Amino acid sequence: CMPAGDSGKPHTVCEISSRADLKAAVQQFLKSYGLNPVTIYNKDNTDKLLSDLISLFWYLEAAGGIVRDSEGKRLCIYRFEKWDLPKGKLEAGEDTGEAAIREVAEETGITVRENPPSLPSTFHIYDHKGKKVLKKTYWYAMTPTGSQIPVPQTEEGITKAEWVSIENMDMVLNNTYATLIDLIRYDINLRH
């Protein structure tokens, strides 16, 4: 692993040639509490690298959406003292698009159009009952079926569900998860 970039924030780039290399890079990342990015790559077999990475964690898949209304506002939720996007775990036999539509409806009360286009997926790591979890979230660019008022799913810890204008999006970006910042910016650039 080698230090990289001159952004002022520590960043490490690791070429992975063995499972031991991968474990060391992941441990380095986890020791920094995820605050210092680590880029891993294998120029010969990225599929094996991803498979090996997944095997180091309890792996879950989820799906969610960035819902944009006719005025360009995005649907955001507030949970655990942070702004977030509606998402949740896949149910048995459910495809990712169906799960995303269901989760948006459950967490916010907003129904969206069928067959939304996909956005880039994200990965994040968290602790759950003493285990490290790696969660992949499939994201979709969604449009509501009408003019609906969001209702937060309080039993899931969601205290707010709001339409946020582009002008107020810094409020969200300054208090959200790092994995969502680039995704939200990508969606804004794609569908502004």
N, C-alpha and C positions, 0 to 999 in steps of 0.2 A: 504494500500500500504506500502511496505517495501523497504528500500534501498537494493540493491543487488550487488554482484560482487565486486572485488577489482582491476578493470582495471584502476583505476585512473579517470575514467569518470563516472559522476553520472548515475545511472541506477536504475530504480524502477520496482518492480514486484508487480502486483496487482491481487489478486483473486477477481473476479467479482461475486457477488451474487445477485445484483439488477441493474436495469437501472440507479439508482442514483449513484451507485459505478462506473459504466461505464462512465457516464457523468463526474464525478470527475476525473477519470484517464485520460480521453481525454483532459479535461481542463488543467490538470497538464502538459501533453505533449505539448499542444499548447502554454502554457505560456512560455515554454522553447524554443519556436520557432523550436521545433523538434530536438533540439541539444542533449537533454538528453533522451535516449531511455526509453520507458515504455513498459514492457511486461504485457499483460493482458491474463488471462485465467479463465476458468470455468470448473472444473473437471466433472461437470454433463451434461452440454449441450453446446458444442462448436458451434453447428449450430445456436442456439438462440443467443449466444453471437455475432456471426458474423452478424446475421440479425439485432440485436439491434445496433451494431456499424454502419452498413450501414445506418440505419434510422436516424442517427445523422447528416448526410451530404447529399449534392447533390451527388449522386452516378453515376459514369460513368465507362464504360468498354472500354478498348483499346486492341490492339494486335500489336506485333512487333516481330522482329527477331534478333538473333545474327547470322550473315552471315559469314561463314568461307570459305575462298578460298582454293585451292589445296596446297598452301604454308603455310597454318595455320594462315594467316592474318585474322583479324576481320574487318568487315565494320563498321566504326564509323562515326557519324555526329557531326558537331559543330554548336550549336545553343544557343543563349542567353548567350554567354561567357562560355559555358560548353560543354564538350564532352557528347554525348548521343548515343543512339541506335535508329535506325529507328522504329517508332511506330505511331499509331494514333487510333482515335476513330472508333468503329464499326459502320457501316452503317446499316440501317433498314434491317432485314432479313439476314444479313451476318453472317456466322459463324466465329469463332475466327481465324481459320487457313487461310481462304480466306482473312480476313481483314489484317492479318500479311503479307501475300504475296503481297497484293495490296499496303499496306503502304510502304513496302521496295521499291517496284518499283516506287511509286510516289515520295518518299523522296530522292531516290538515283539513280534512273534509272537502277537499277540492278534487273534482273529477276532471280527467284530462282526456284528450283525443287518443284513440287507439293507434298502434304502430308508430310510436315516436322514433325519430332518428337517434342513433347512439352518439354519445360523447366519449372522450377518453376515459378509461377506467382508472381508479386510484387504488393504492394499497396503503394500509396503515397497520401499525403494531400497537397493541395495548395489553395490559394485564387483566386477567379474569380468573378469579379463584386460584391464584398462584401459578397460572399458566400464561405463557406468552402466546397471544393470538395474532395471527396475520389475517387480516380481512381484506379481500378484494371486493371493491364496489363497482358495479356496472352502472354507468350514468346515461341518462337520456335527456334530450332537449324536448321539453313538453309544452303543450299549449292547453289552457283550460277549455272546457266545453262551453263555458258561459261566464257571466259576471257573478262570481261567487265570493262570499266572505269567508276567509279561512277561520277554522276553529281548531285550536291546539288540542292534541290528544294528551290530556293531563296525566292519565294513568301511565304514560310512557315518560313522564318527567318533562314534557314540553310545556313551557309556561307562556310562550307566545308563538303565533303563526301570523306572519305579516307579509304584505306586498311591499317590497323595498325598491325605491326608484334608483336609477343609475346615480343620480346626484347624492344619494344617501348610502351608496354601497360601501364607502369607506368605513362606515360604522360596523358593517359586517366583516369586511376584510381585516380590520384591525383587531377583531375579537372572534376569530374562527380558527379552525384547525389548519395547519400548514398544508396538508394535502388538498384542501379545498381552494386555496387562494388562486393557484394557476388554473384550476378547472373553471372557477367563476369568471376569471379574466378571459379565458378562452371563449367561454359562452358569450360574454358581453361583446367581444370582438367579432364573433361569428354571427350573432343575432342582434346587433345594436340597432 
